[in-house]
Amino acid sequence: MAPSNTLLWLTIVTALSVAQPSSIFRLPATILPTHYDLLLHPNIDEGTIRGEATIDLNITTAYFDSVSLSDNFTVSFNFKPDTSTYSMSIDENFPVLFRDDGAADPILIALSTLSLNGTTQIAVASFDVTNSEVQSLLSANVWSLSFAYSASIRGGADLAGWYKSTYSVDGVLIENVVTQFQATDARSVFPSFDEPAFKATFNVTFIAPAEAVKLSNMPIDGYVEPFFVYRKMCAVPRCLWMRVFYVRGRLRRAQCLRCAIA
């Protein structure tokens, strides 16, 4: 009986692999992120994150080889689909595409369609510009993808992404919001190219109450007061490992959790 059971198990696994090939869960490698500018505003009381993200893009020649030049330009990115305890909402008419030739203000290119696949956690944005037009302007412009969105702070048994944790000191409840992005949970905090192979640099602007303790493994670029503290971490290396902590109240100890943003 043992050999028969083993053969049945292998047959099931093979069938599942054929039905769901791993490639459908991977982003195309023809458009690459090079730099992120993030604005993150967590609200620990409401359990929400308000965010903005701009991602500079390297549009490779392989992209144009794989598409029809008469079709609209498209970009794929990762997002986390809604669950019973989590939601992400990208603002209406976002993302938008910008092209910047350095001579004037960046030119906004509007979103045409946005499709979200909850199974693969991949979104595809199509814009009101053809692939041929993008190709003709490629070398003279910096291209970027820009989002405005809101998302849930995770927590409870869901200790990933940006999640809430608590502990007590002398009978006082301390609430923390901590990041754990490894390996593919950055997408629950901001739309992104959330695979370890996609390396990029980051600038992060962090909004939090002035009295809160804010910790990171990157240097502070500056503050804006009095109502909020903006914590901007300088660009981090492309082999990116980043830790961000938002701790409310008294801080007894910071336990660093290594978190990957791809």
C-alpha positions in Angstrom: 0.0 0.0 0.0 2.8 2.4 0.8 4.1 2.7 -2.8 0.5 3.2 -4.1 -0.1 6.0 -1.6 3.2 7.7 -2.6 2.3 7.5 -6.3 -1.1 9.1 -5.6 0.4 12.0 -3.7 3.0 12.6 -6.4 0.2 12.6 -9.0 -1.8 15.2 -7.1 1.2 17.5 -6.6 2.1 17.3 -10.3 -1.5 18.1 -11.3 -1.5 21.2 -9.0 1.8 22.3 -10.4 0.5 22.2 -13.9 -2.7 24.0 -12.9 -0.9 26.8 -11.1 2.6 27.2 -12.6 4.9 29.4 -10.4 5.5 31.9 -13.3 1.9 33.2 -12.9 2.9 34.4 -9.4 6.0 36.3 -10.7 6.2 39.8 -12.1 7.6 40.3 -15.6 11.3 41.1 -15.4 11.0 43.6 -18.3 10.1 46.6 -16.2 12.3 47.1 -13.1 12.1 49.4 -10.1 15.1 51.6 -9.4 14.0 53.9 -6.6 11.0 54.3 -4.2 9.9 57.6 -2.6 7.4 56.6 0.2 5.2 58.7 2.4 3.8 56.5 5.3 1.3 57.7 7.9 0.2 54.9 10.3 -2.7 55.6 12.6 -2.4 53.1 15.5 -5.8 54.1 17.0 -7.7 53.5 13.8 -5.5 50.6 12.6 -4.9 52.2 9.3 -2.0 53.3 7.1 -2.3 56.3 4.7 0.4 56.2 2.1 1.8 57.6 -1.1 4.4 55.8 -3.2 6.4 56.9 -6.3 8.5 54.2 -8.0 11.1 55.1 -10.7 11.1 52.6 -13.5 13.7 51.0 -15.7 11.8 50.1 -18.8 14.0 47.6 -20.6 14.1 46.9 -24.4 12.8 43.4 -23.6 9.5 45.0 -22.7 9.0 46.4 -26.2 10.0 43.1 -27.7 7.2 41.3 -25.7 4.3 43.7 -26.6 2.5 45.2 -29.5 3.7 48.7 -30.0 0.2 49.9 -30.9 -1.2 48.7 -27.5 -1.3 50.9 -24.4 1.7 50.8 -22.1 1.2 48.5 -19.1 3.0 48.0 -15.8 2.5 45.1 -13.4 3.0 45.4 -9.6 2.2 43.5 -6.4 -0.6 44.2 -3.9 -2.2 42.3 -1.0 -5.8 41.3 -1.6 -8.5 41.9 1.0 -9.1 39.4 3.8 -11.5 39.3 6.7 -9.0 41.4 8.8 -7.1 43.3 6.1 -7.8 45.7 3.2 -5.9 47.9 0.8 -7.6 50.5 -1.3 -5.8 52.3 -4.1 -7.3 55.8 -4.6 -9.5 56.4 -7.6 -7.6 57.1 -10.8 -4.4 55.8 -9.4 -1.7 54.7 -10.1 -0.6 57.4 -12.6 2.4 57.4 -14.8 4.8 60.3 -14.9 7.5 61.1 -17.5 10.1 63.7 -16.6 12.5 65.1 -19.2 14.1 67.5 -16.6 13.2 70.6 -18.6 9.8 71.3 -17.0 7.3 69.8 -14.5 6.8 66.0 -15.0 4.0 65.2 -17.4 1.2 63.1 -16.0 -0.2 60.2 -18.0 -3.6 59.0 -16.9 -4.7 55.5 -15.9 -6.8 53.7 -18.5 -7.6 50.5 -16.7 -6.5 48.7 -13.6 -7.0 44.9 -13.1 -6.4 43.2 -9.8 -5.8 39.4 -9.5 -6.3 38.3 -5.9 -4.9 34.8 -6.6 -1.5 35.9 -7.9 -1.5 39.2 -6.0 -0.5 41.0 -9.2 -2.1 44.1 -10.5 -1.8 45.3 -14.1 -2.2 49.1 -14.8 -2.7 50.3 -18.4 -2.1 54.0 -19.3 -3.3 56.4 -22.0 -0.1 56.2 -24.0 1.0 53.6 -26.5 4.0 51.4 -26.2 5.3 53.1 -29.4 5.1 56.5 -27.8 6.9 55.4 -24.7 9.6 53.7 -26.7 10.2 56.9 -28.7 10.5 59.0 -25.5 12.3 56.4 -23.4 15.9 57.6 -23.4 15.1 61.3 -22.8 12.8 60.8 -19.8 12.7 59.4 -16.3 9.5 57.3 -16.0 7.8 56.7 -12.6 4.6 55.1 -11.2 2.7 57.0 -8.5 0.1 55.8 -6.0 -2.1 57.2 -3.3 -3.7 54.5 -1.1 -4.8 53.3 2.3 -4.3 50.0 4.0 -4.9 48.2 7.3 -2.4 47.7 10.0 -2.2 44.0 10.6 -2.0 42.3 14.0 -3.4 39.6 16.2 -2.2 36.3 14.8 -1.2 38.1 11.6 2.3 39.2 12.5 3.5 40.4 9.0 3.7 43.5 7.0 3.1 46.4 9.4 1.5 44.9 12.4 0.4 46.0 15.9 1.8 44.4 19.0 1.3 45.2 22.7 3.0 44.7 26.0 2.7 46.1 29.6 5.2 48.1 31.7 4.2 48.7 35.3 0.6 48.0 34.4 0.6 50.4 31.5 -0.3 49.0 28.1 2.2 49.9 25.4 1.1 49.6 21.7 3.7 49.2 19.0 3.5 49.0 15.2 6.4 46.9 13.8 7.4 45.9 10.3 8.1 42.4 9.1 8.4 42.4 5.3 10.3 39.2 4.6 9.8 37.8 2.1 6.7 39.1 0.3 4.8 41.2 2.9 6.0 44.7 1.9 3.1 44.6 -0.6 0.6 44.9 2.3 2.1 48.3 3.3 2.6 49.8 -0.1 2.1 48.7 -3.7 5.5 47.5 -5.0 7.6 45.1 -7.0 7.7 42.8 -4.0 10.1 40.1 -5.0 13.6 39.6 -3.6 15.1 39.8 -7.1 13.9 43.4 -7.6 16.5 45.6 -5.9 16.0 49.4 -5.4 16.9 52.3 -3.2 14.4 54.0 -0.9 13.6 57.3 0.6 11.0 57.1 3.3 9.0 60.0 4.9 7.4 58.8 8.1 4.6 60.7 9.7 3.9 60.1 13.4 3.0 62.0 16.6 5.9 64.0 17.9 5.8 62.2 21.3 6.0 58.7 19.8 9.3 56.8 19.7 10.4 56.1 16.1 13.2 53.8 15.3 14.9 52.7 12.1 18.2 51.3 10.9 18.8 54.3 8.6 20.0 57.8 9.3 17.5 60.7 9.8 17.4 63.2 7.0 15.3 65.8 8.8 12.2 66.6 11.0 9.2 68.9 10.5 7.4 70.0 13.7 5.3 70.8 15.7 2.4 68.6 14.8 4.1 65.6 13.3 7.6 64.3 13.0 8.7 63.5 9.4 11.3 60.8 9.5 13.1 60.5 6.2 15.6 57.7 5.8 18.3 58.3 3.3 18.5 56.0 0.3 19.4 52.5 1.4 21.6 50.1 -0.6 20.2 48.1 -3.5 20.8 44.8 -1.6 18.0 46.1 0.6 17.4 45.2 4.2 15.4 47.7 6.1 13.9 47.9 9.6 11.3 50.5 10.6 9.7 50.7 14.0 6.9 52.9 15.2 6.6 52.6 19.0 3.9 54.5 20.9 4.5 55.3 24.6 7.5 54.2 26.7 10.1 52.1 25.1 11.7 49.4 27.2 13.5 47.6 24.5 13.7 47.6 20.7 13.8 44.0 19.4 15.0 44.3 15.8 13.3 42.1 13.3 15.0 41.9 10.0 12.7 42.8 7.2 13.2 42.6 3.5 11.7 45.1 1.0 12.2 43.9 -2.5 
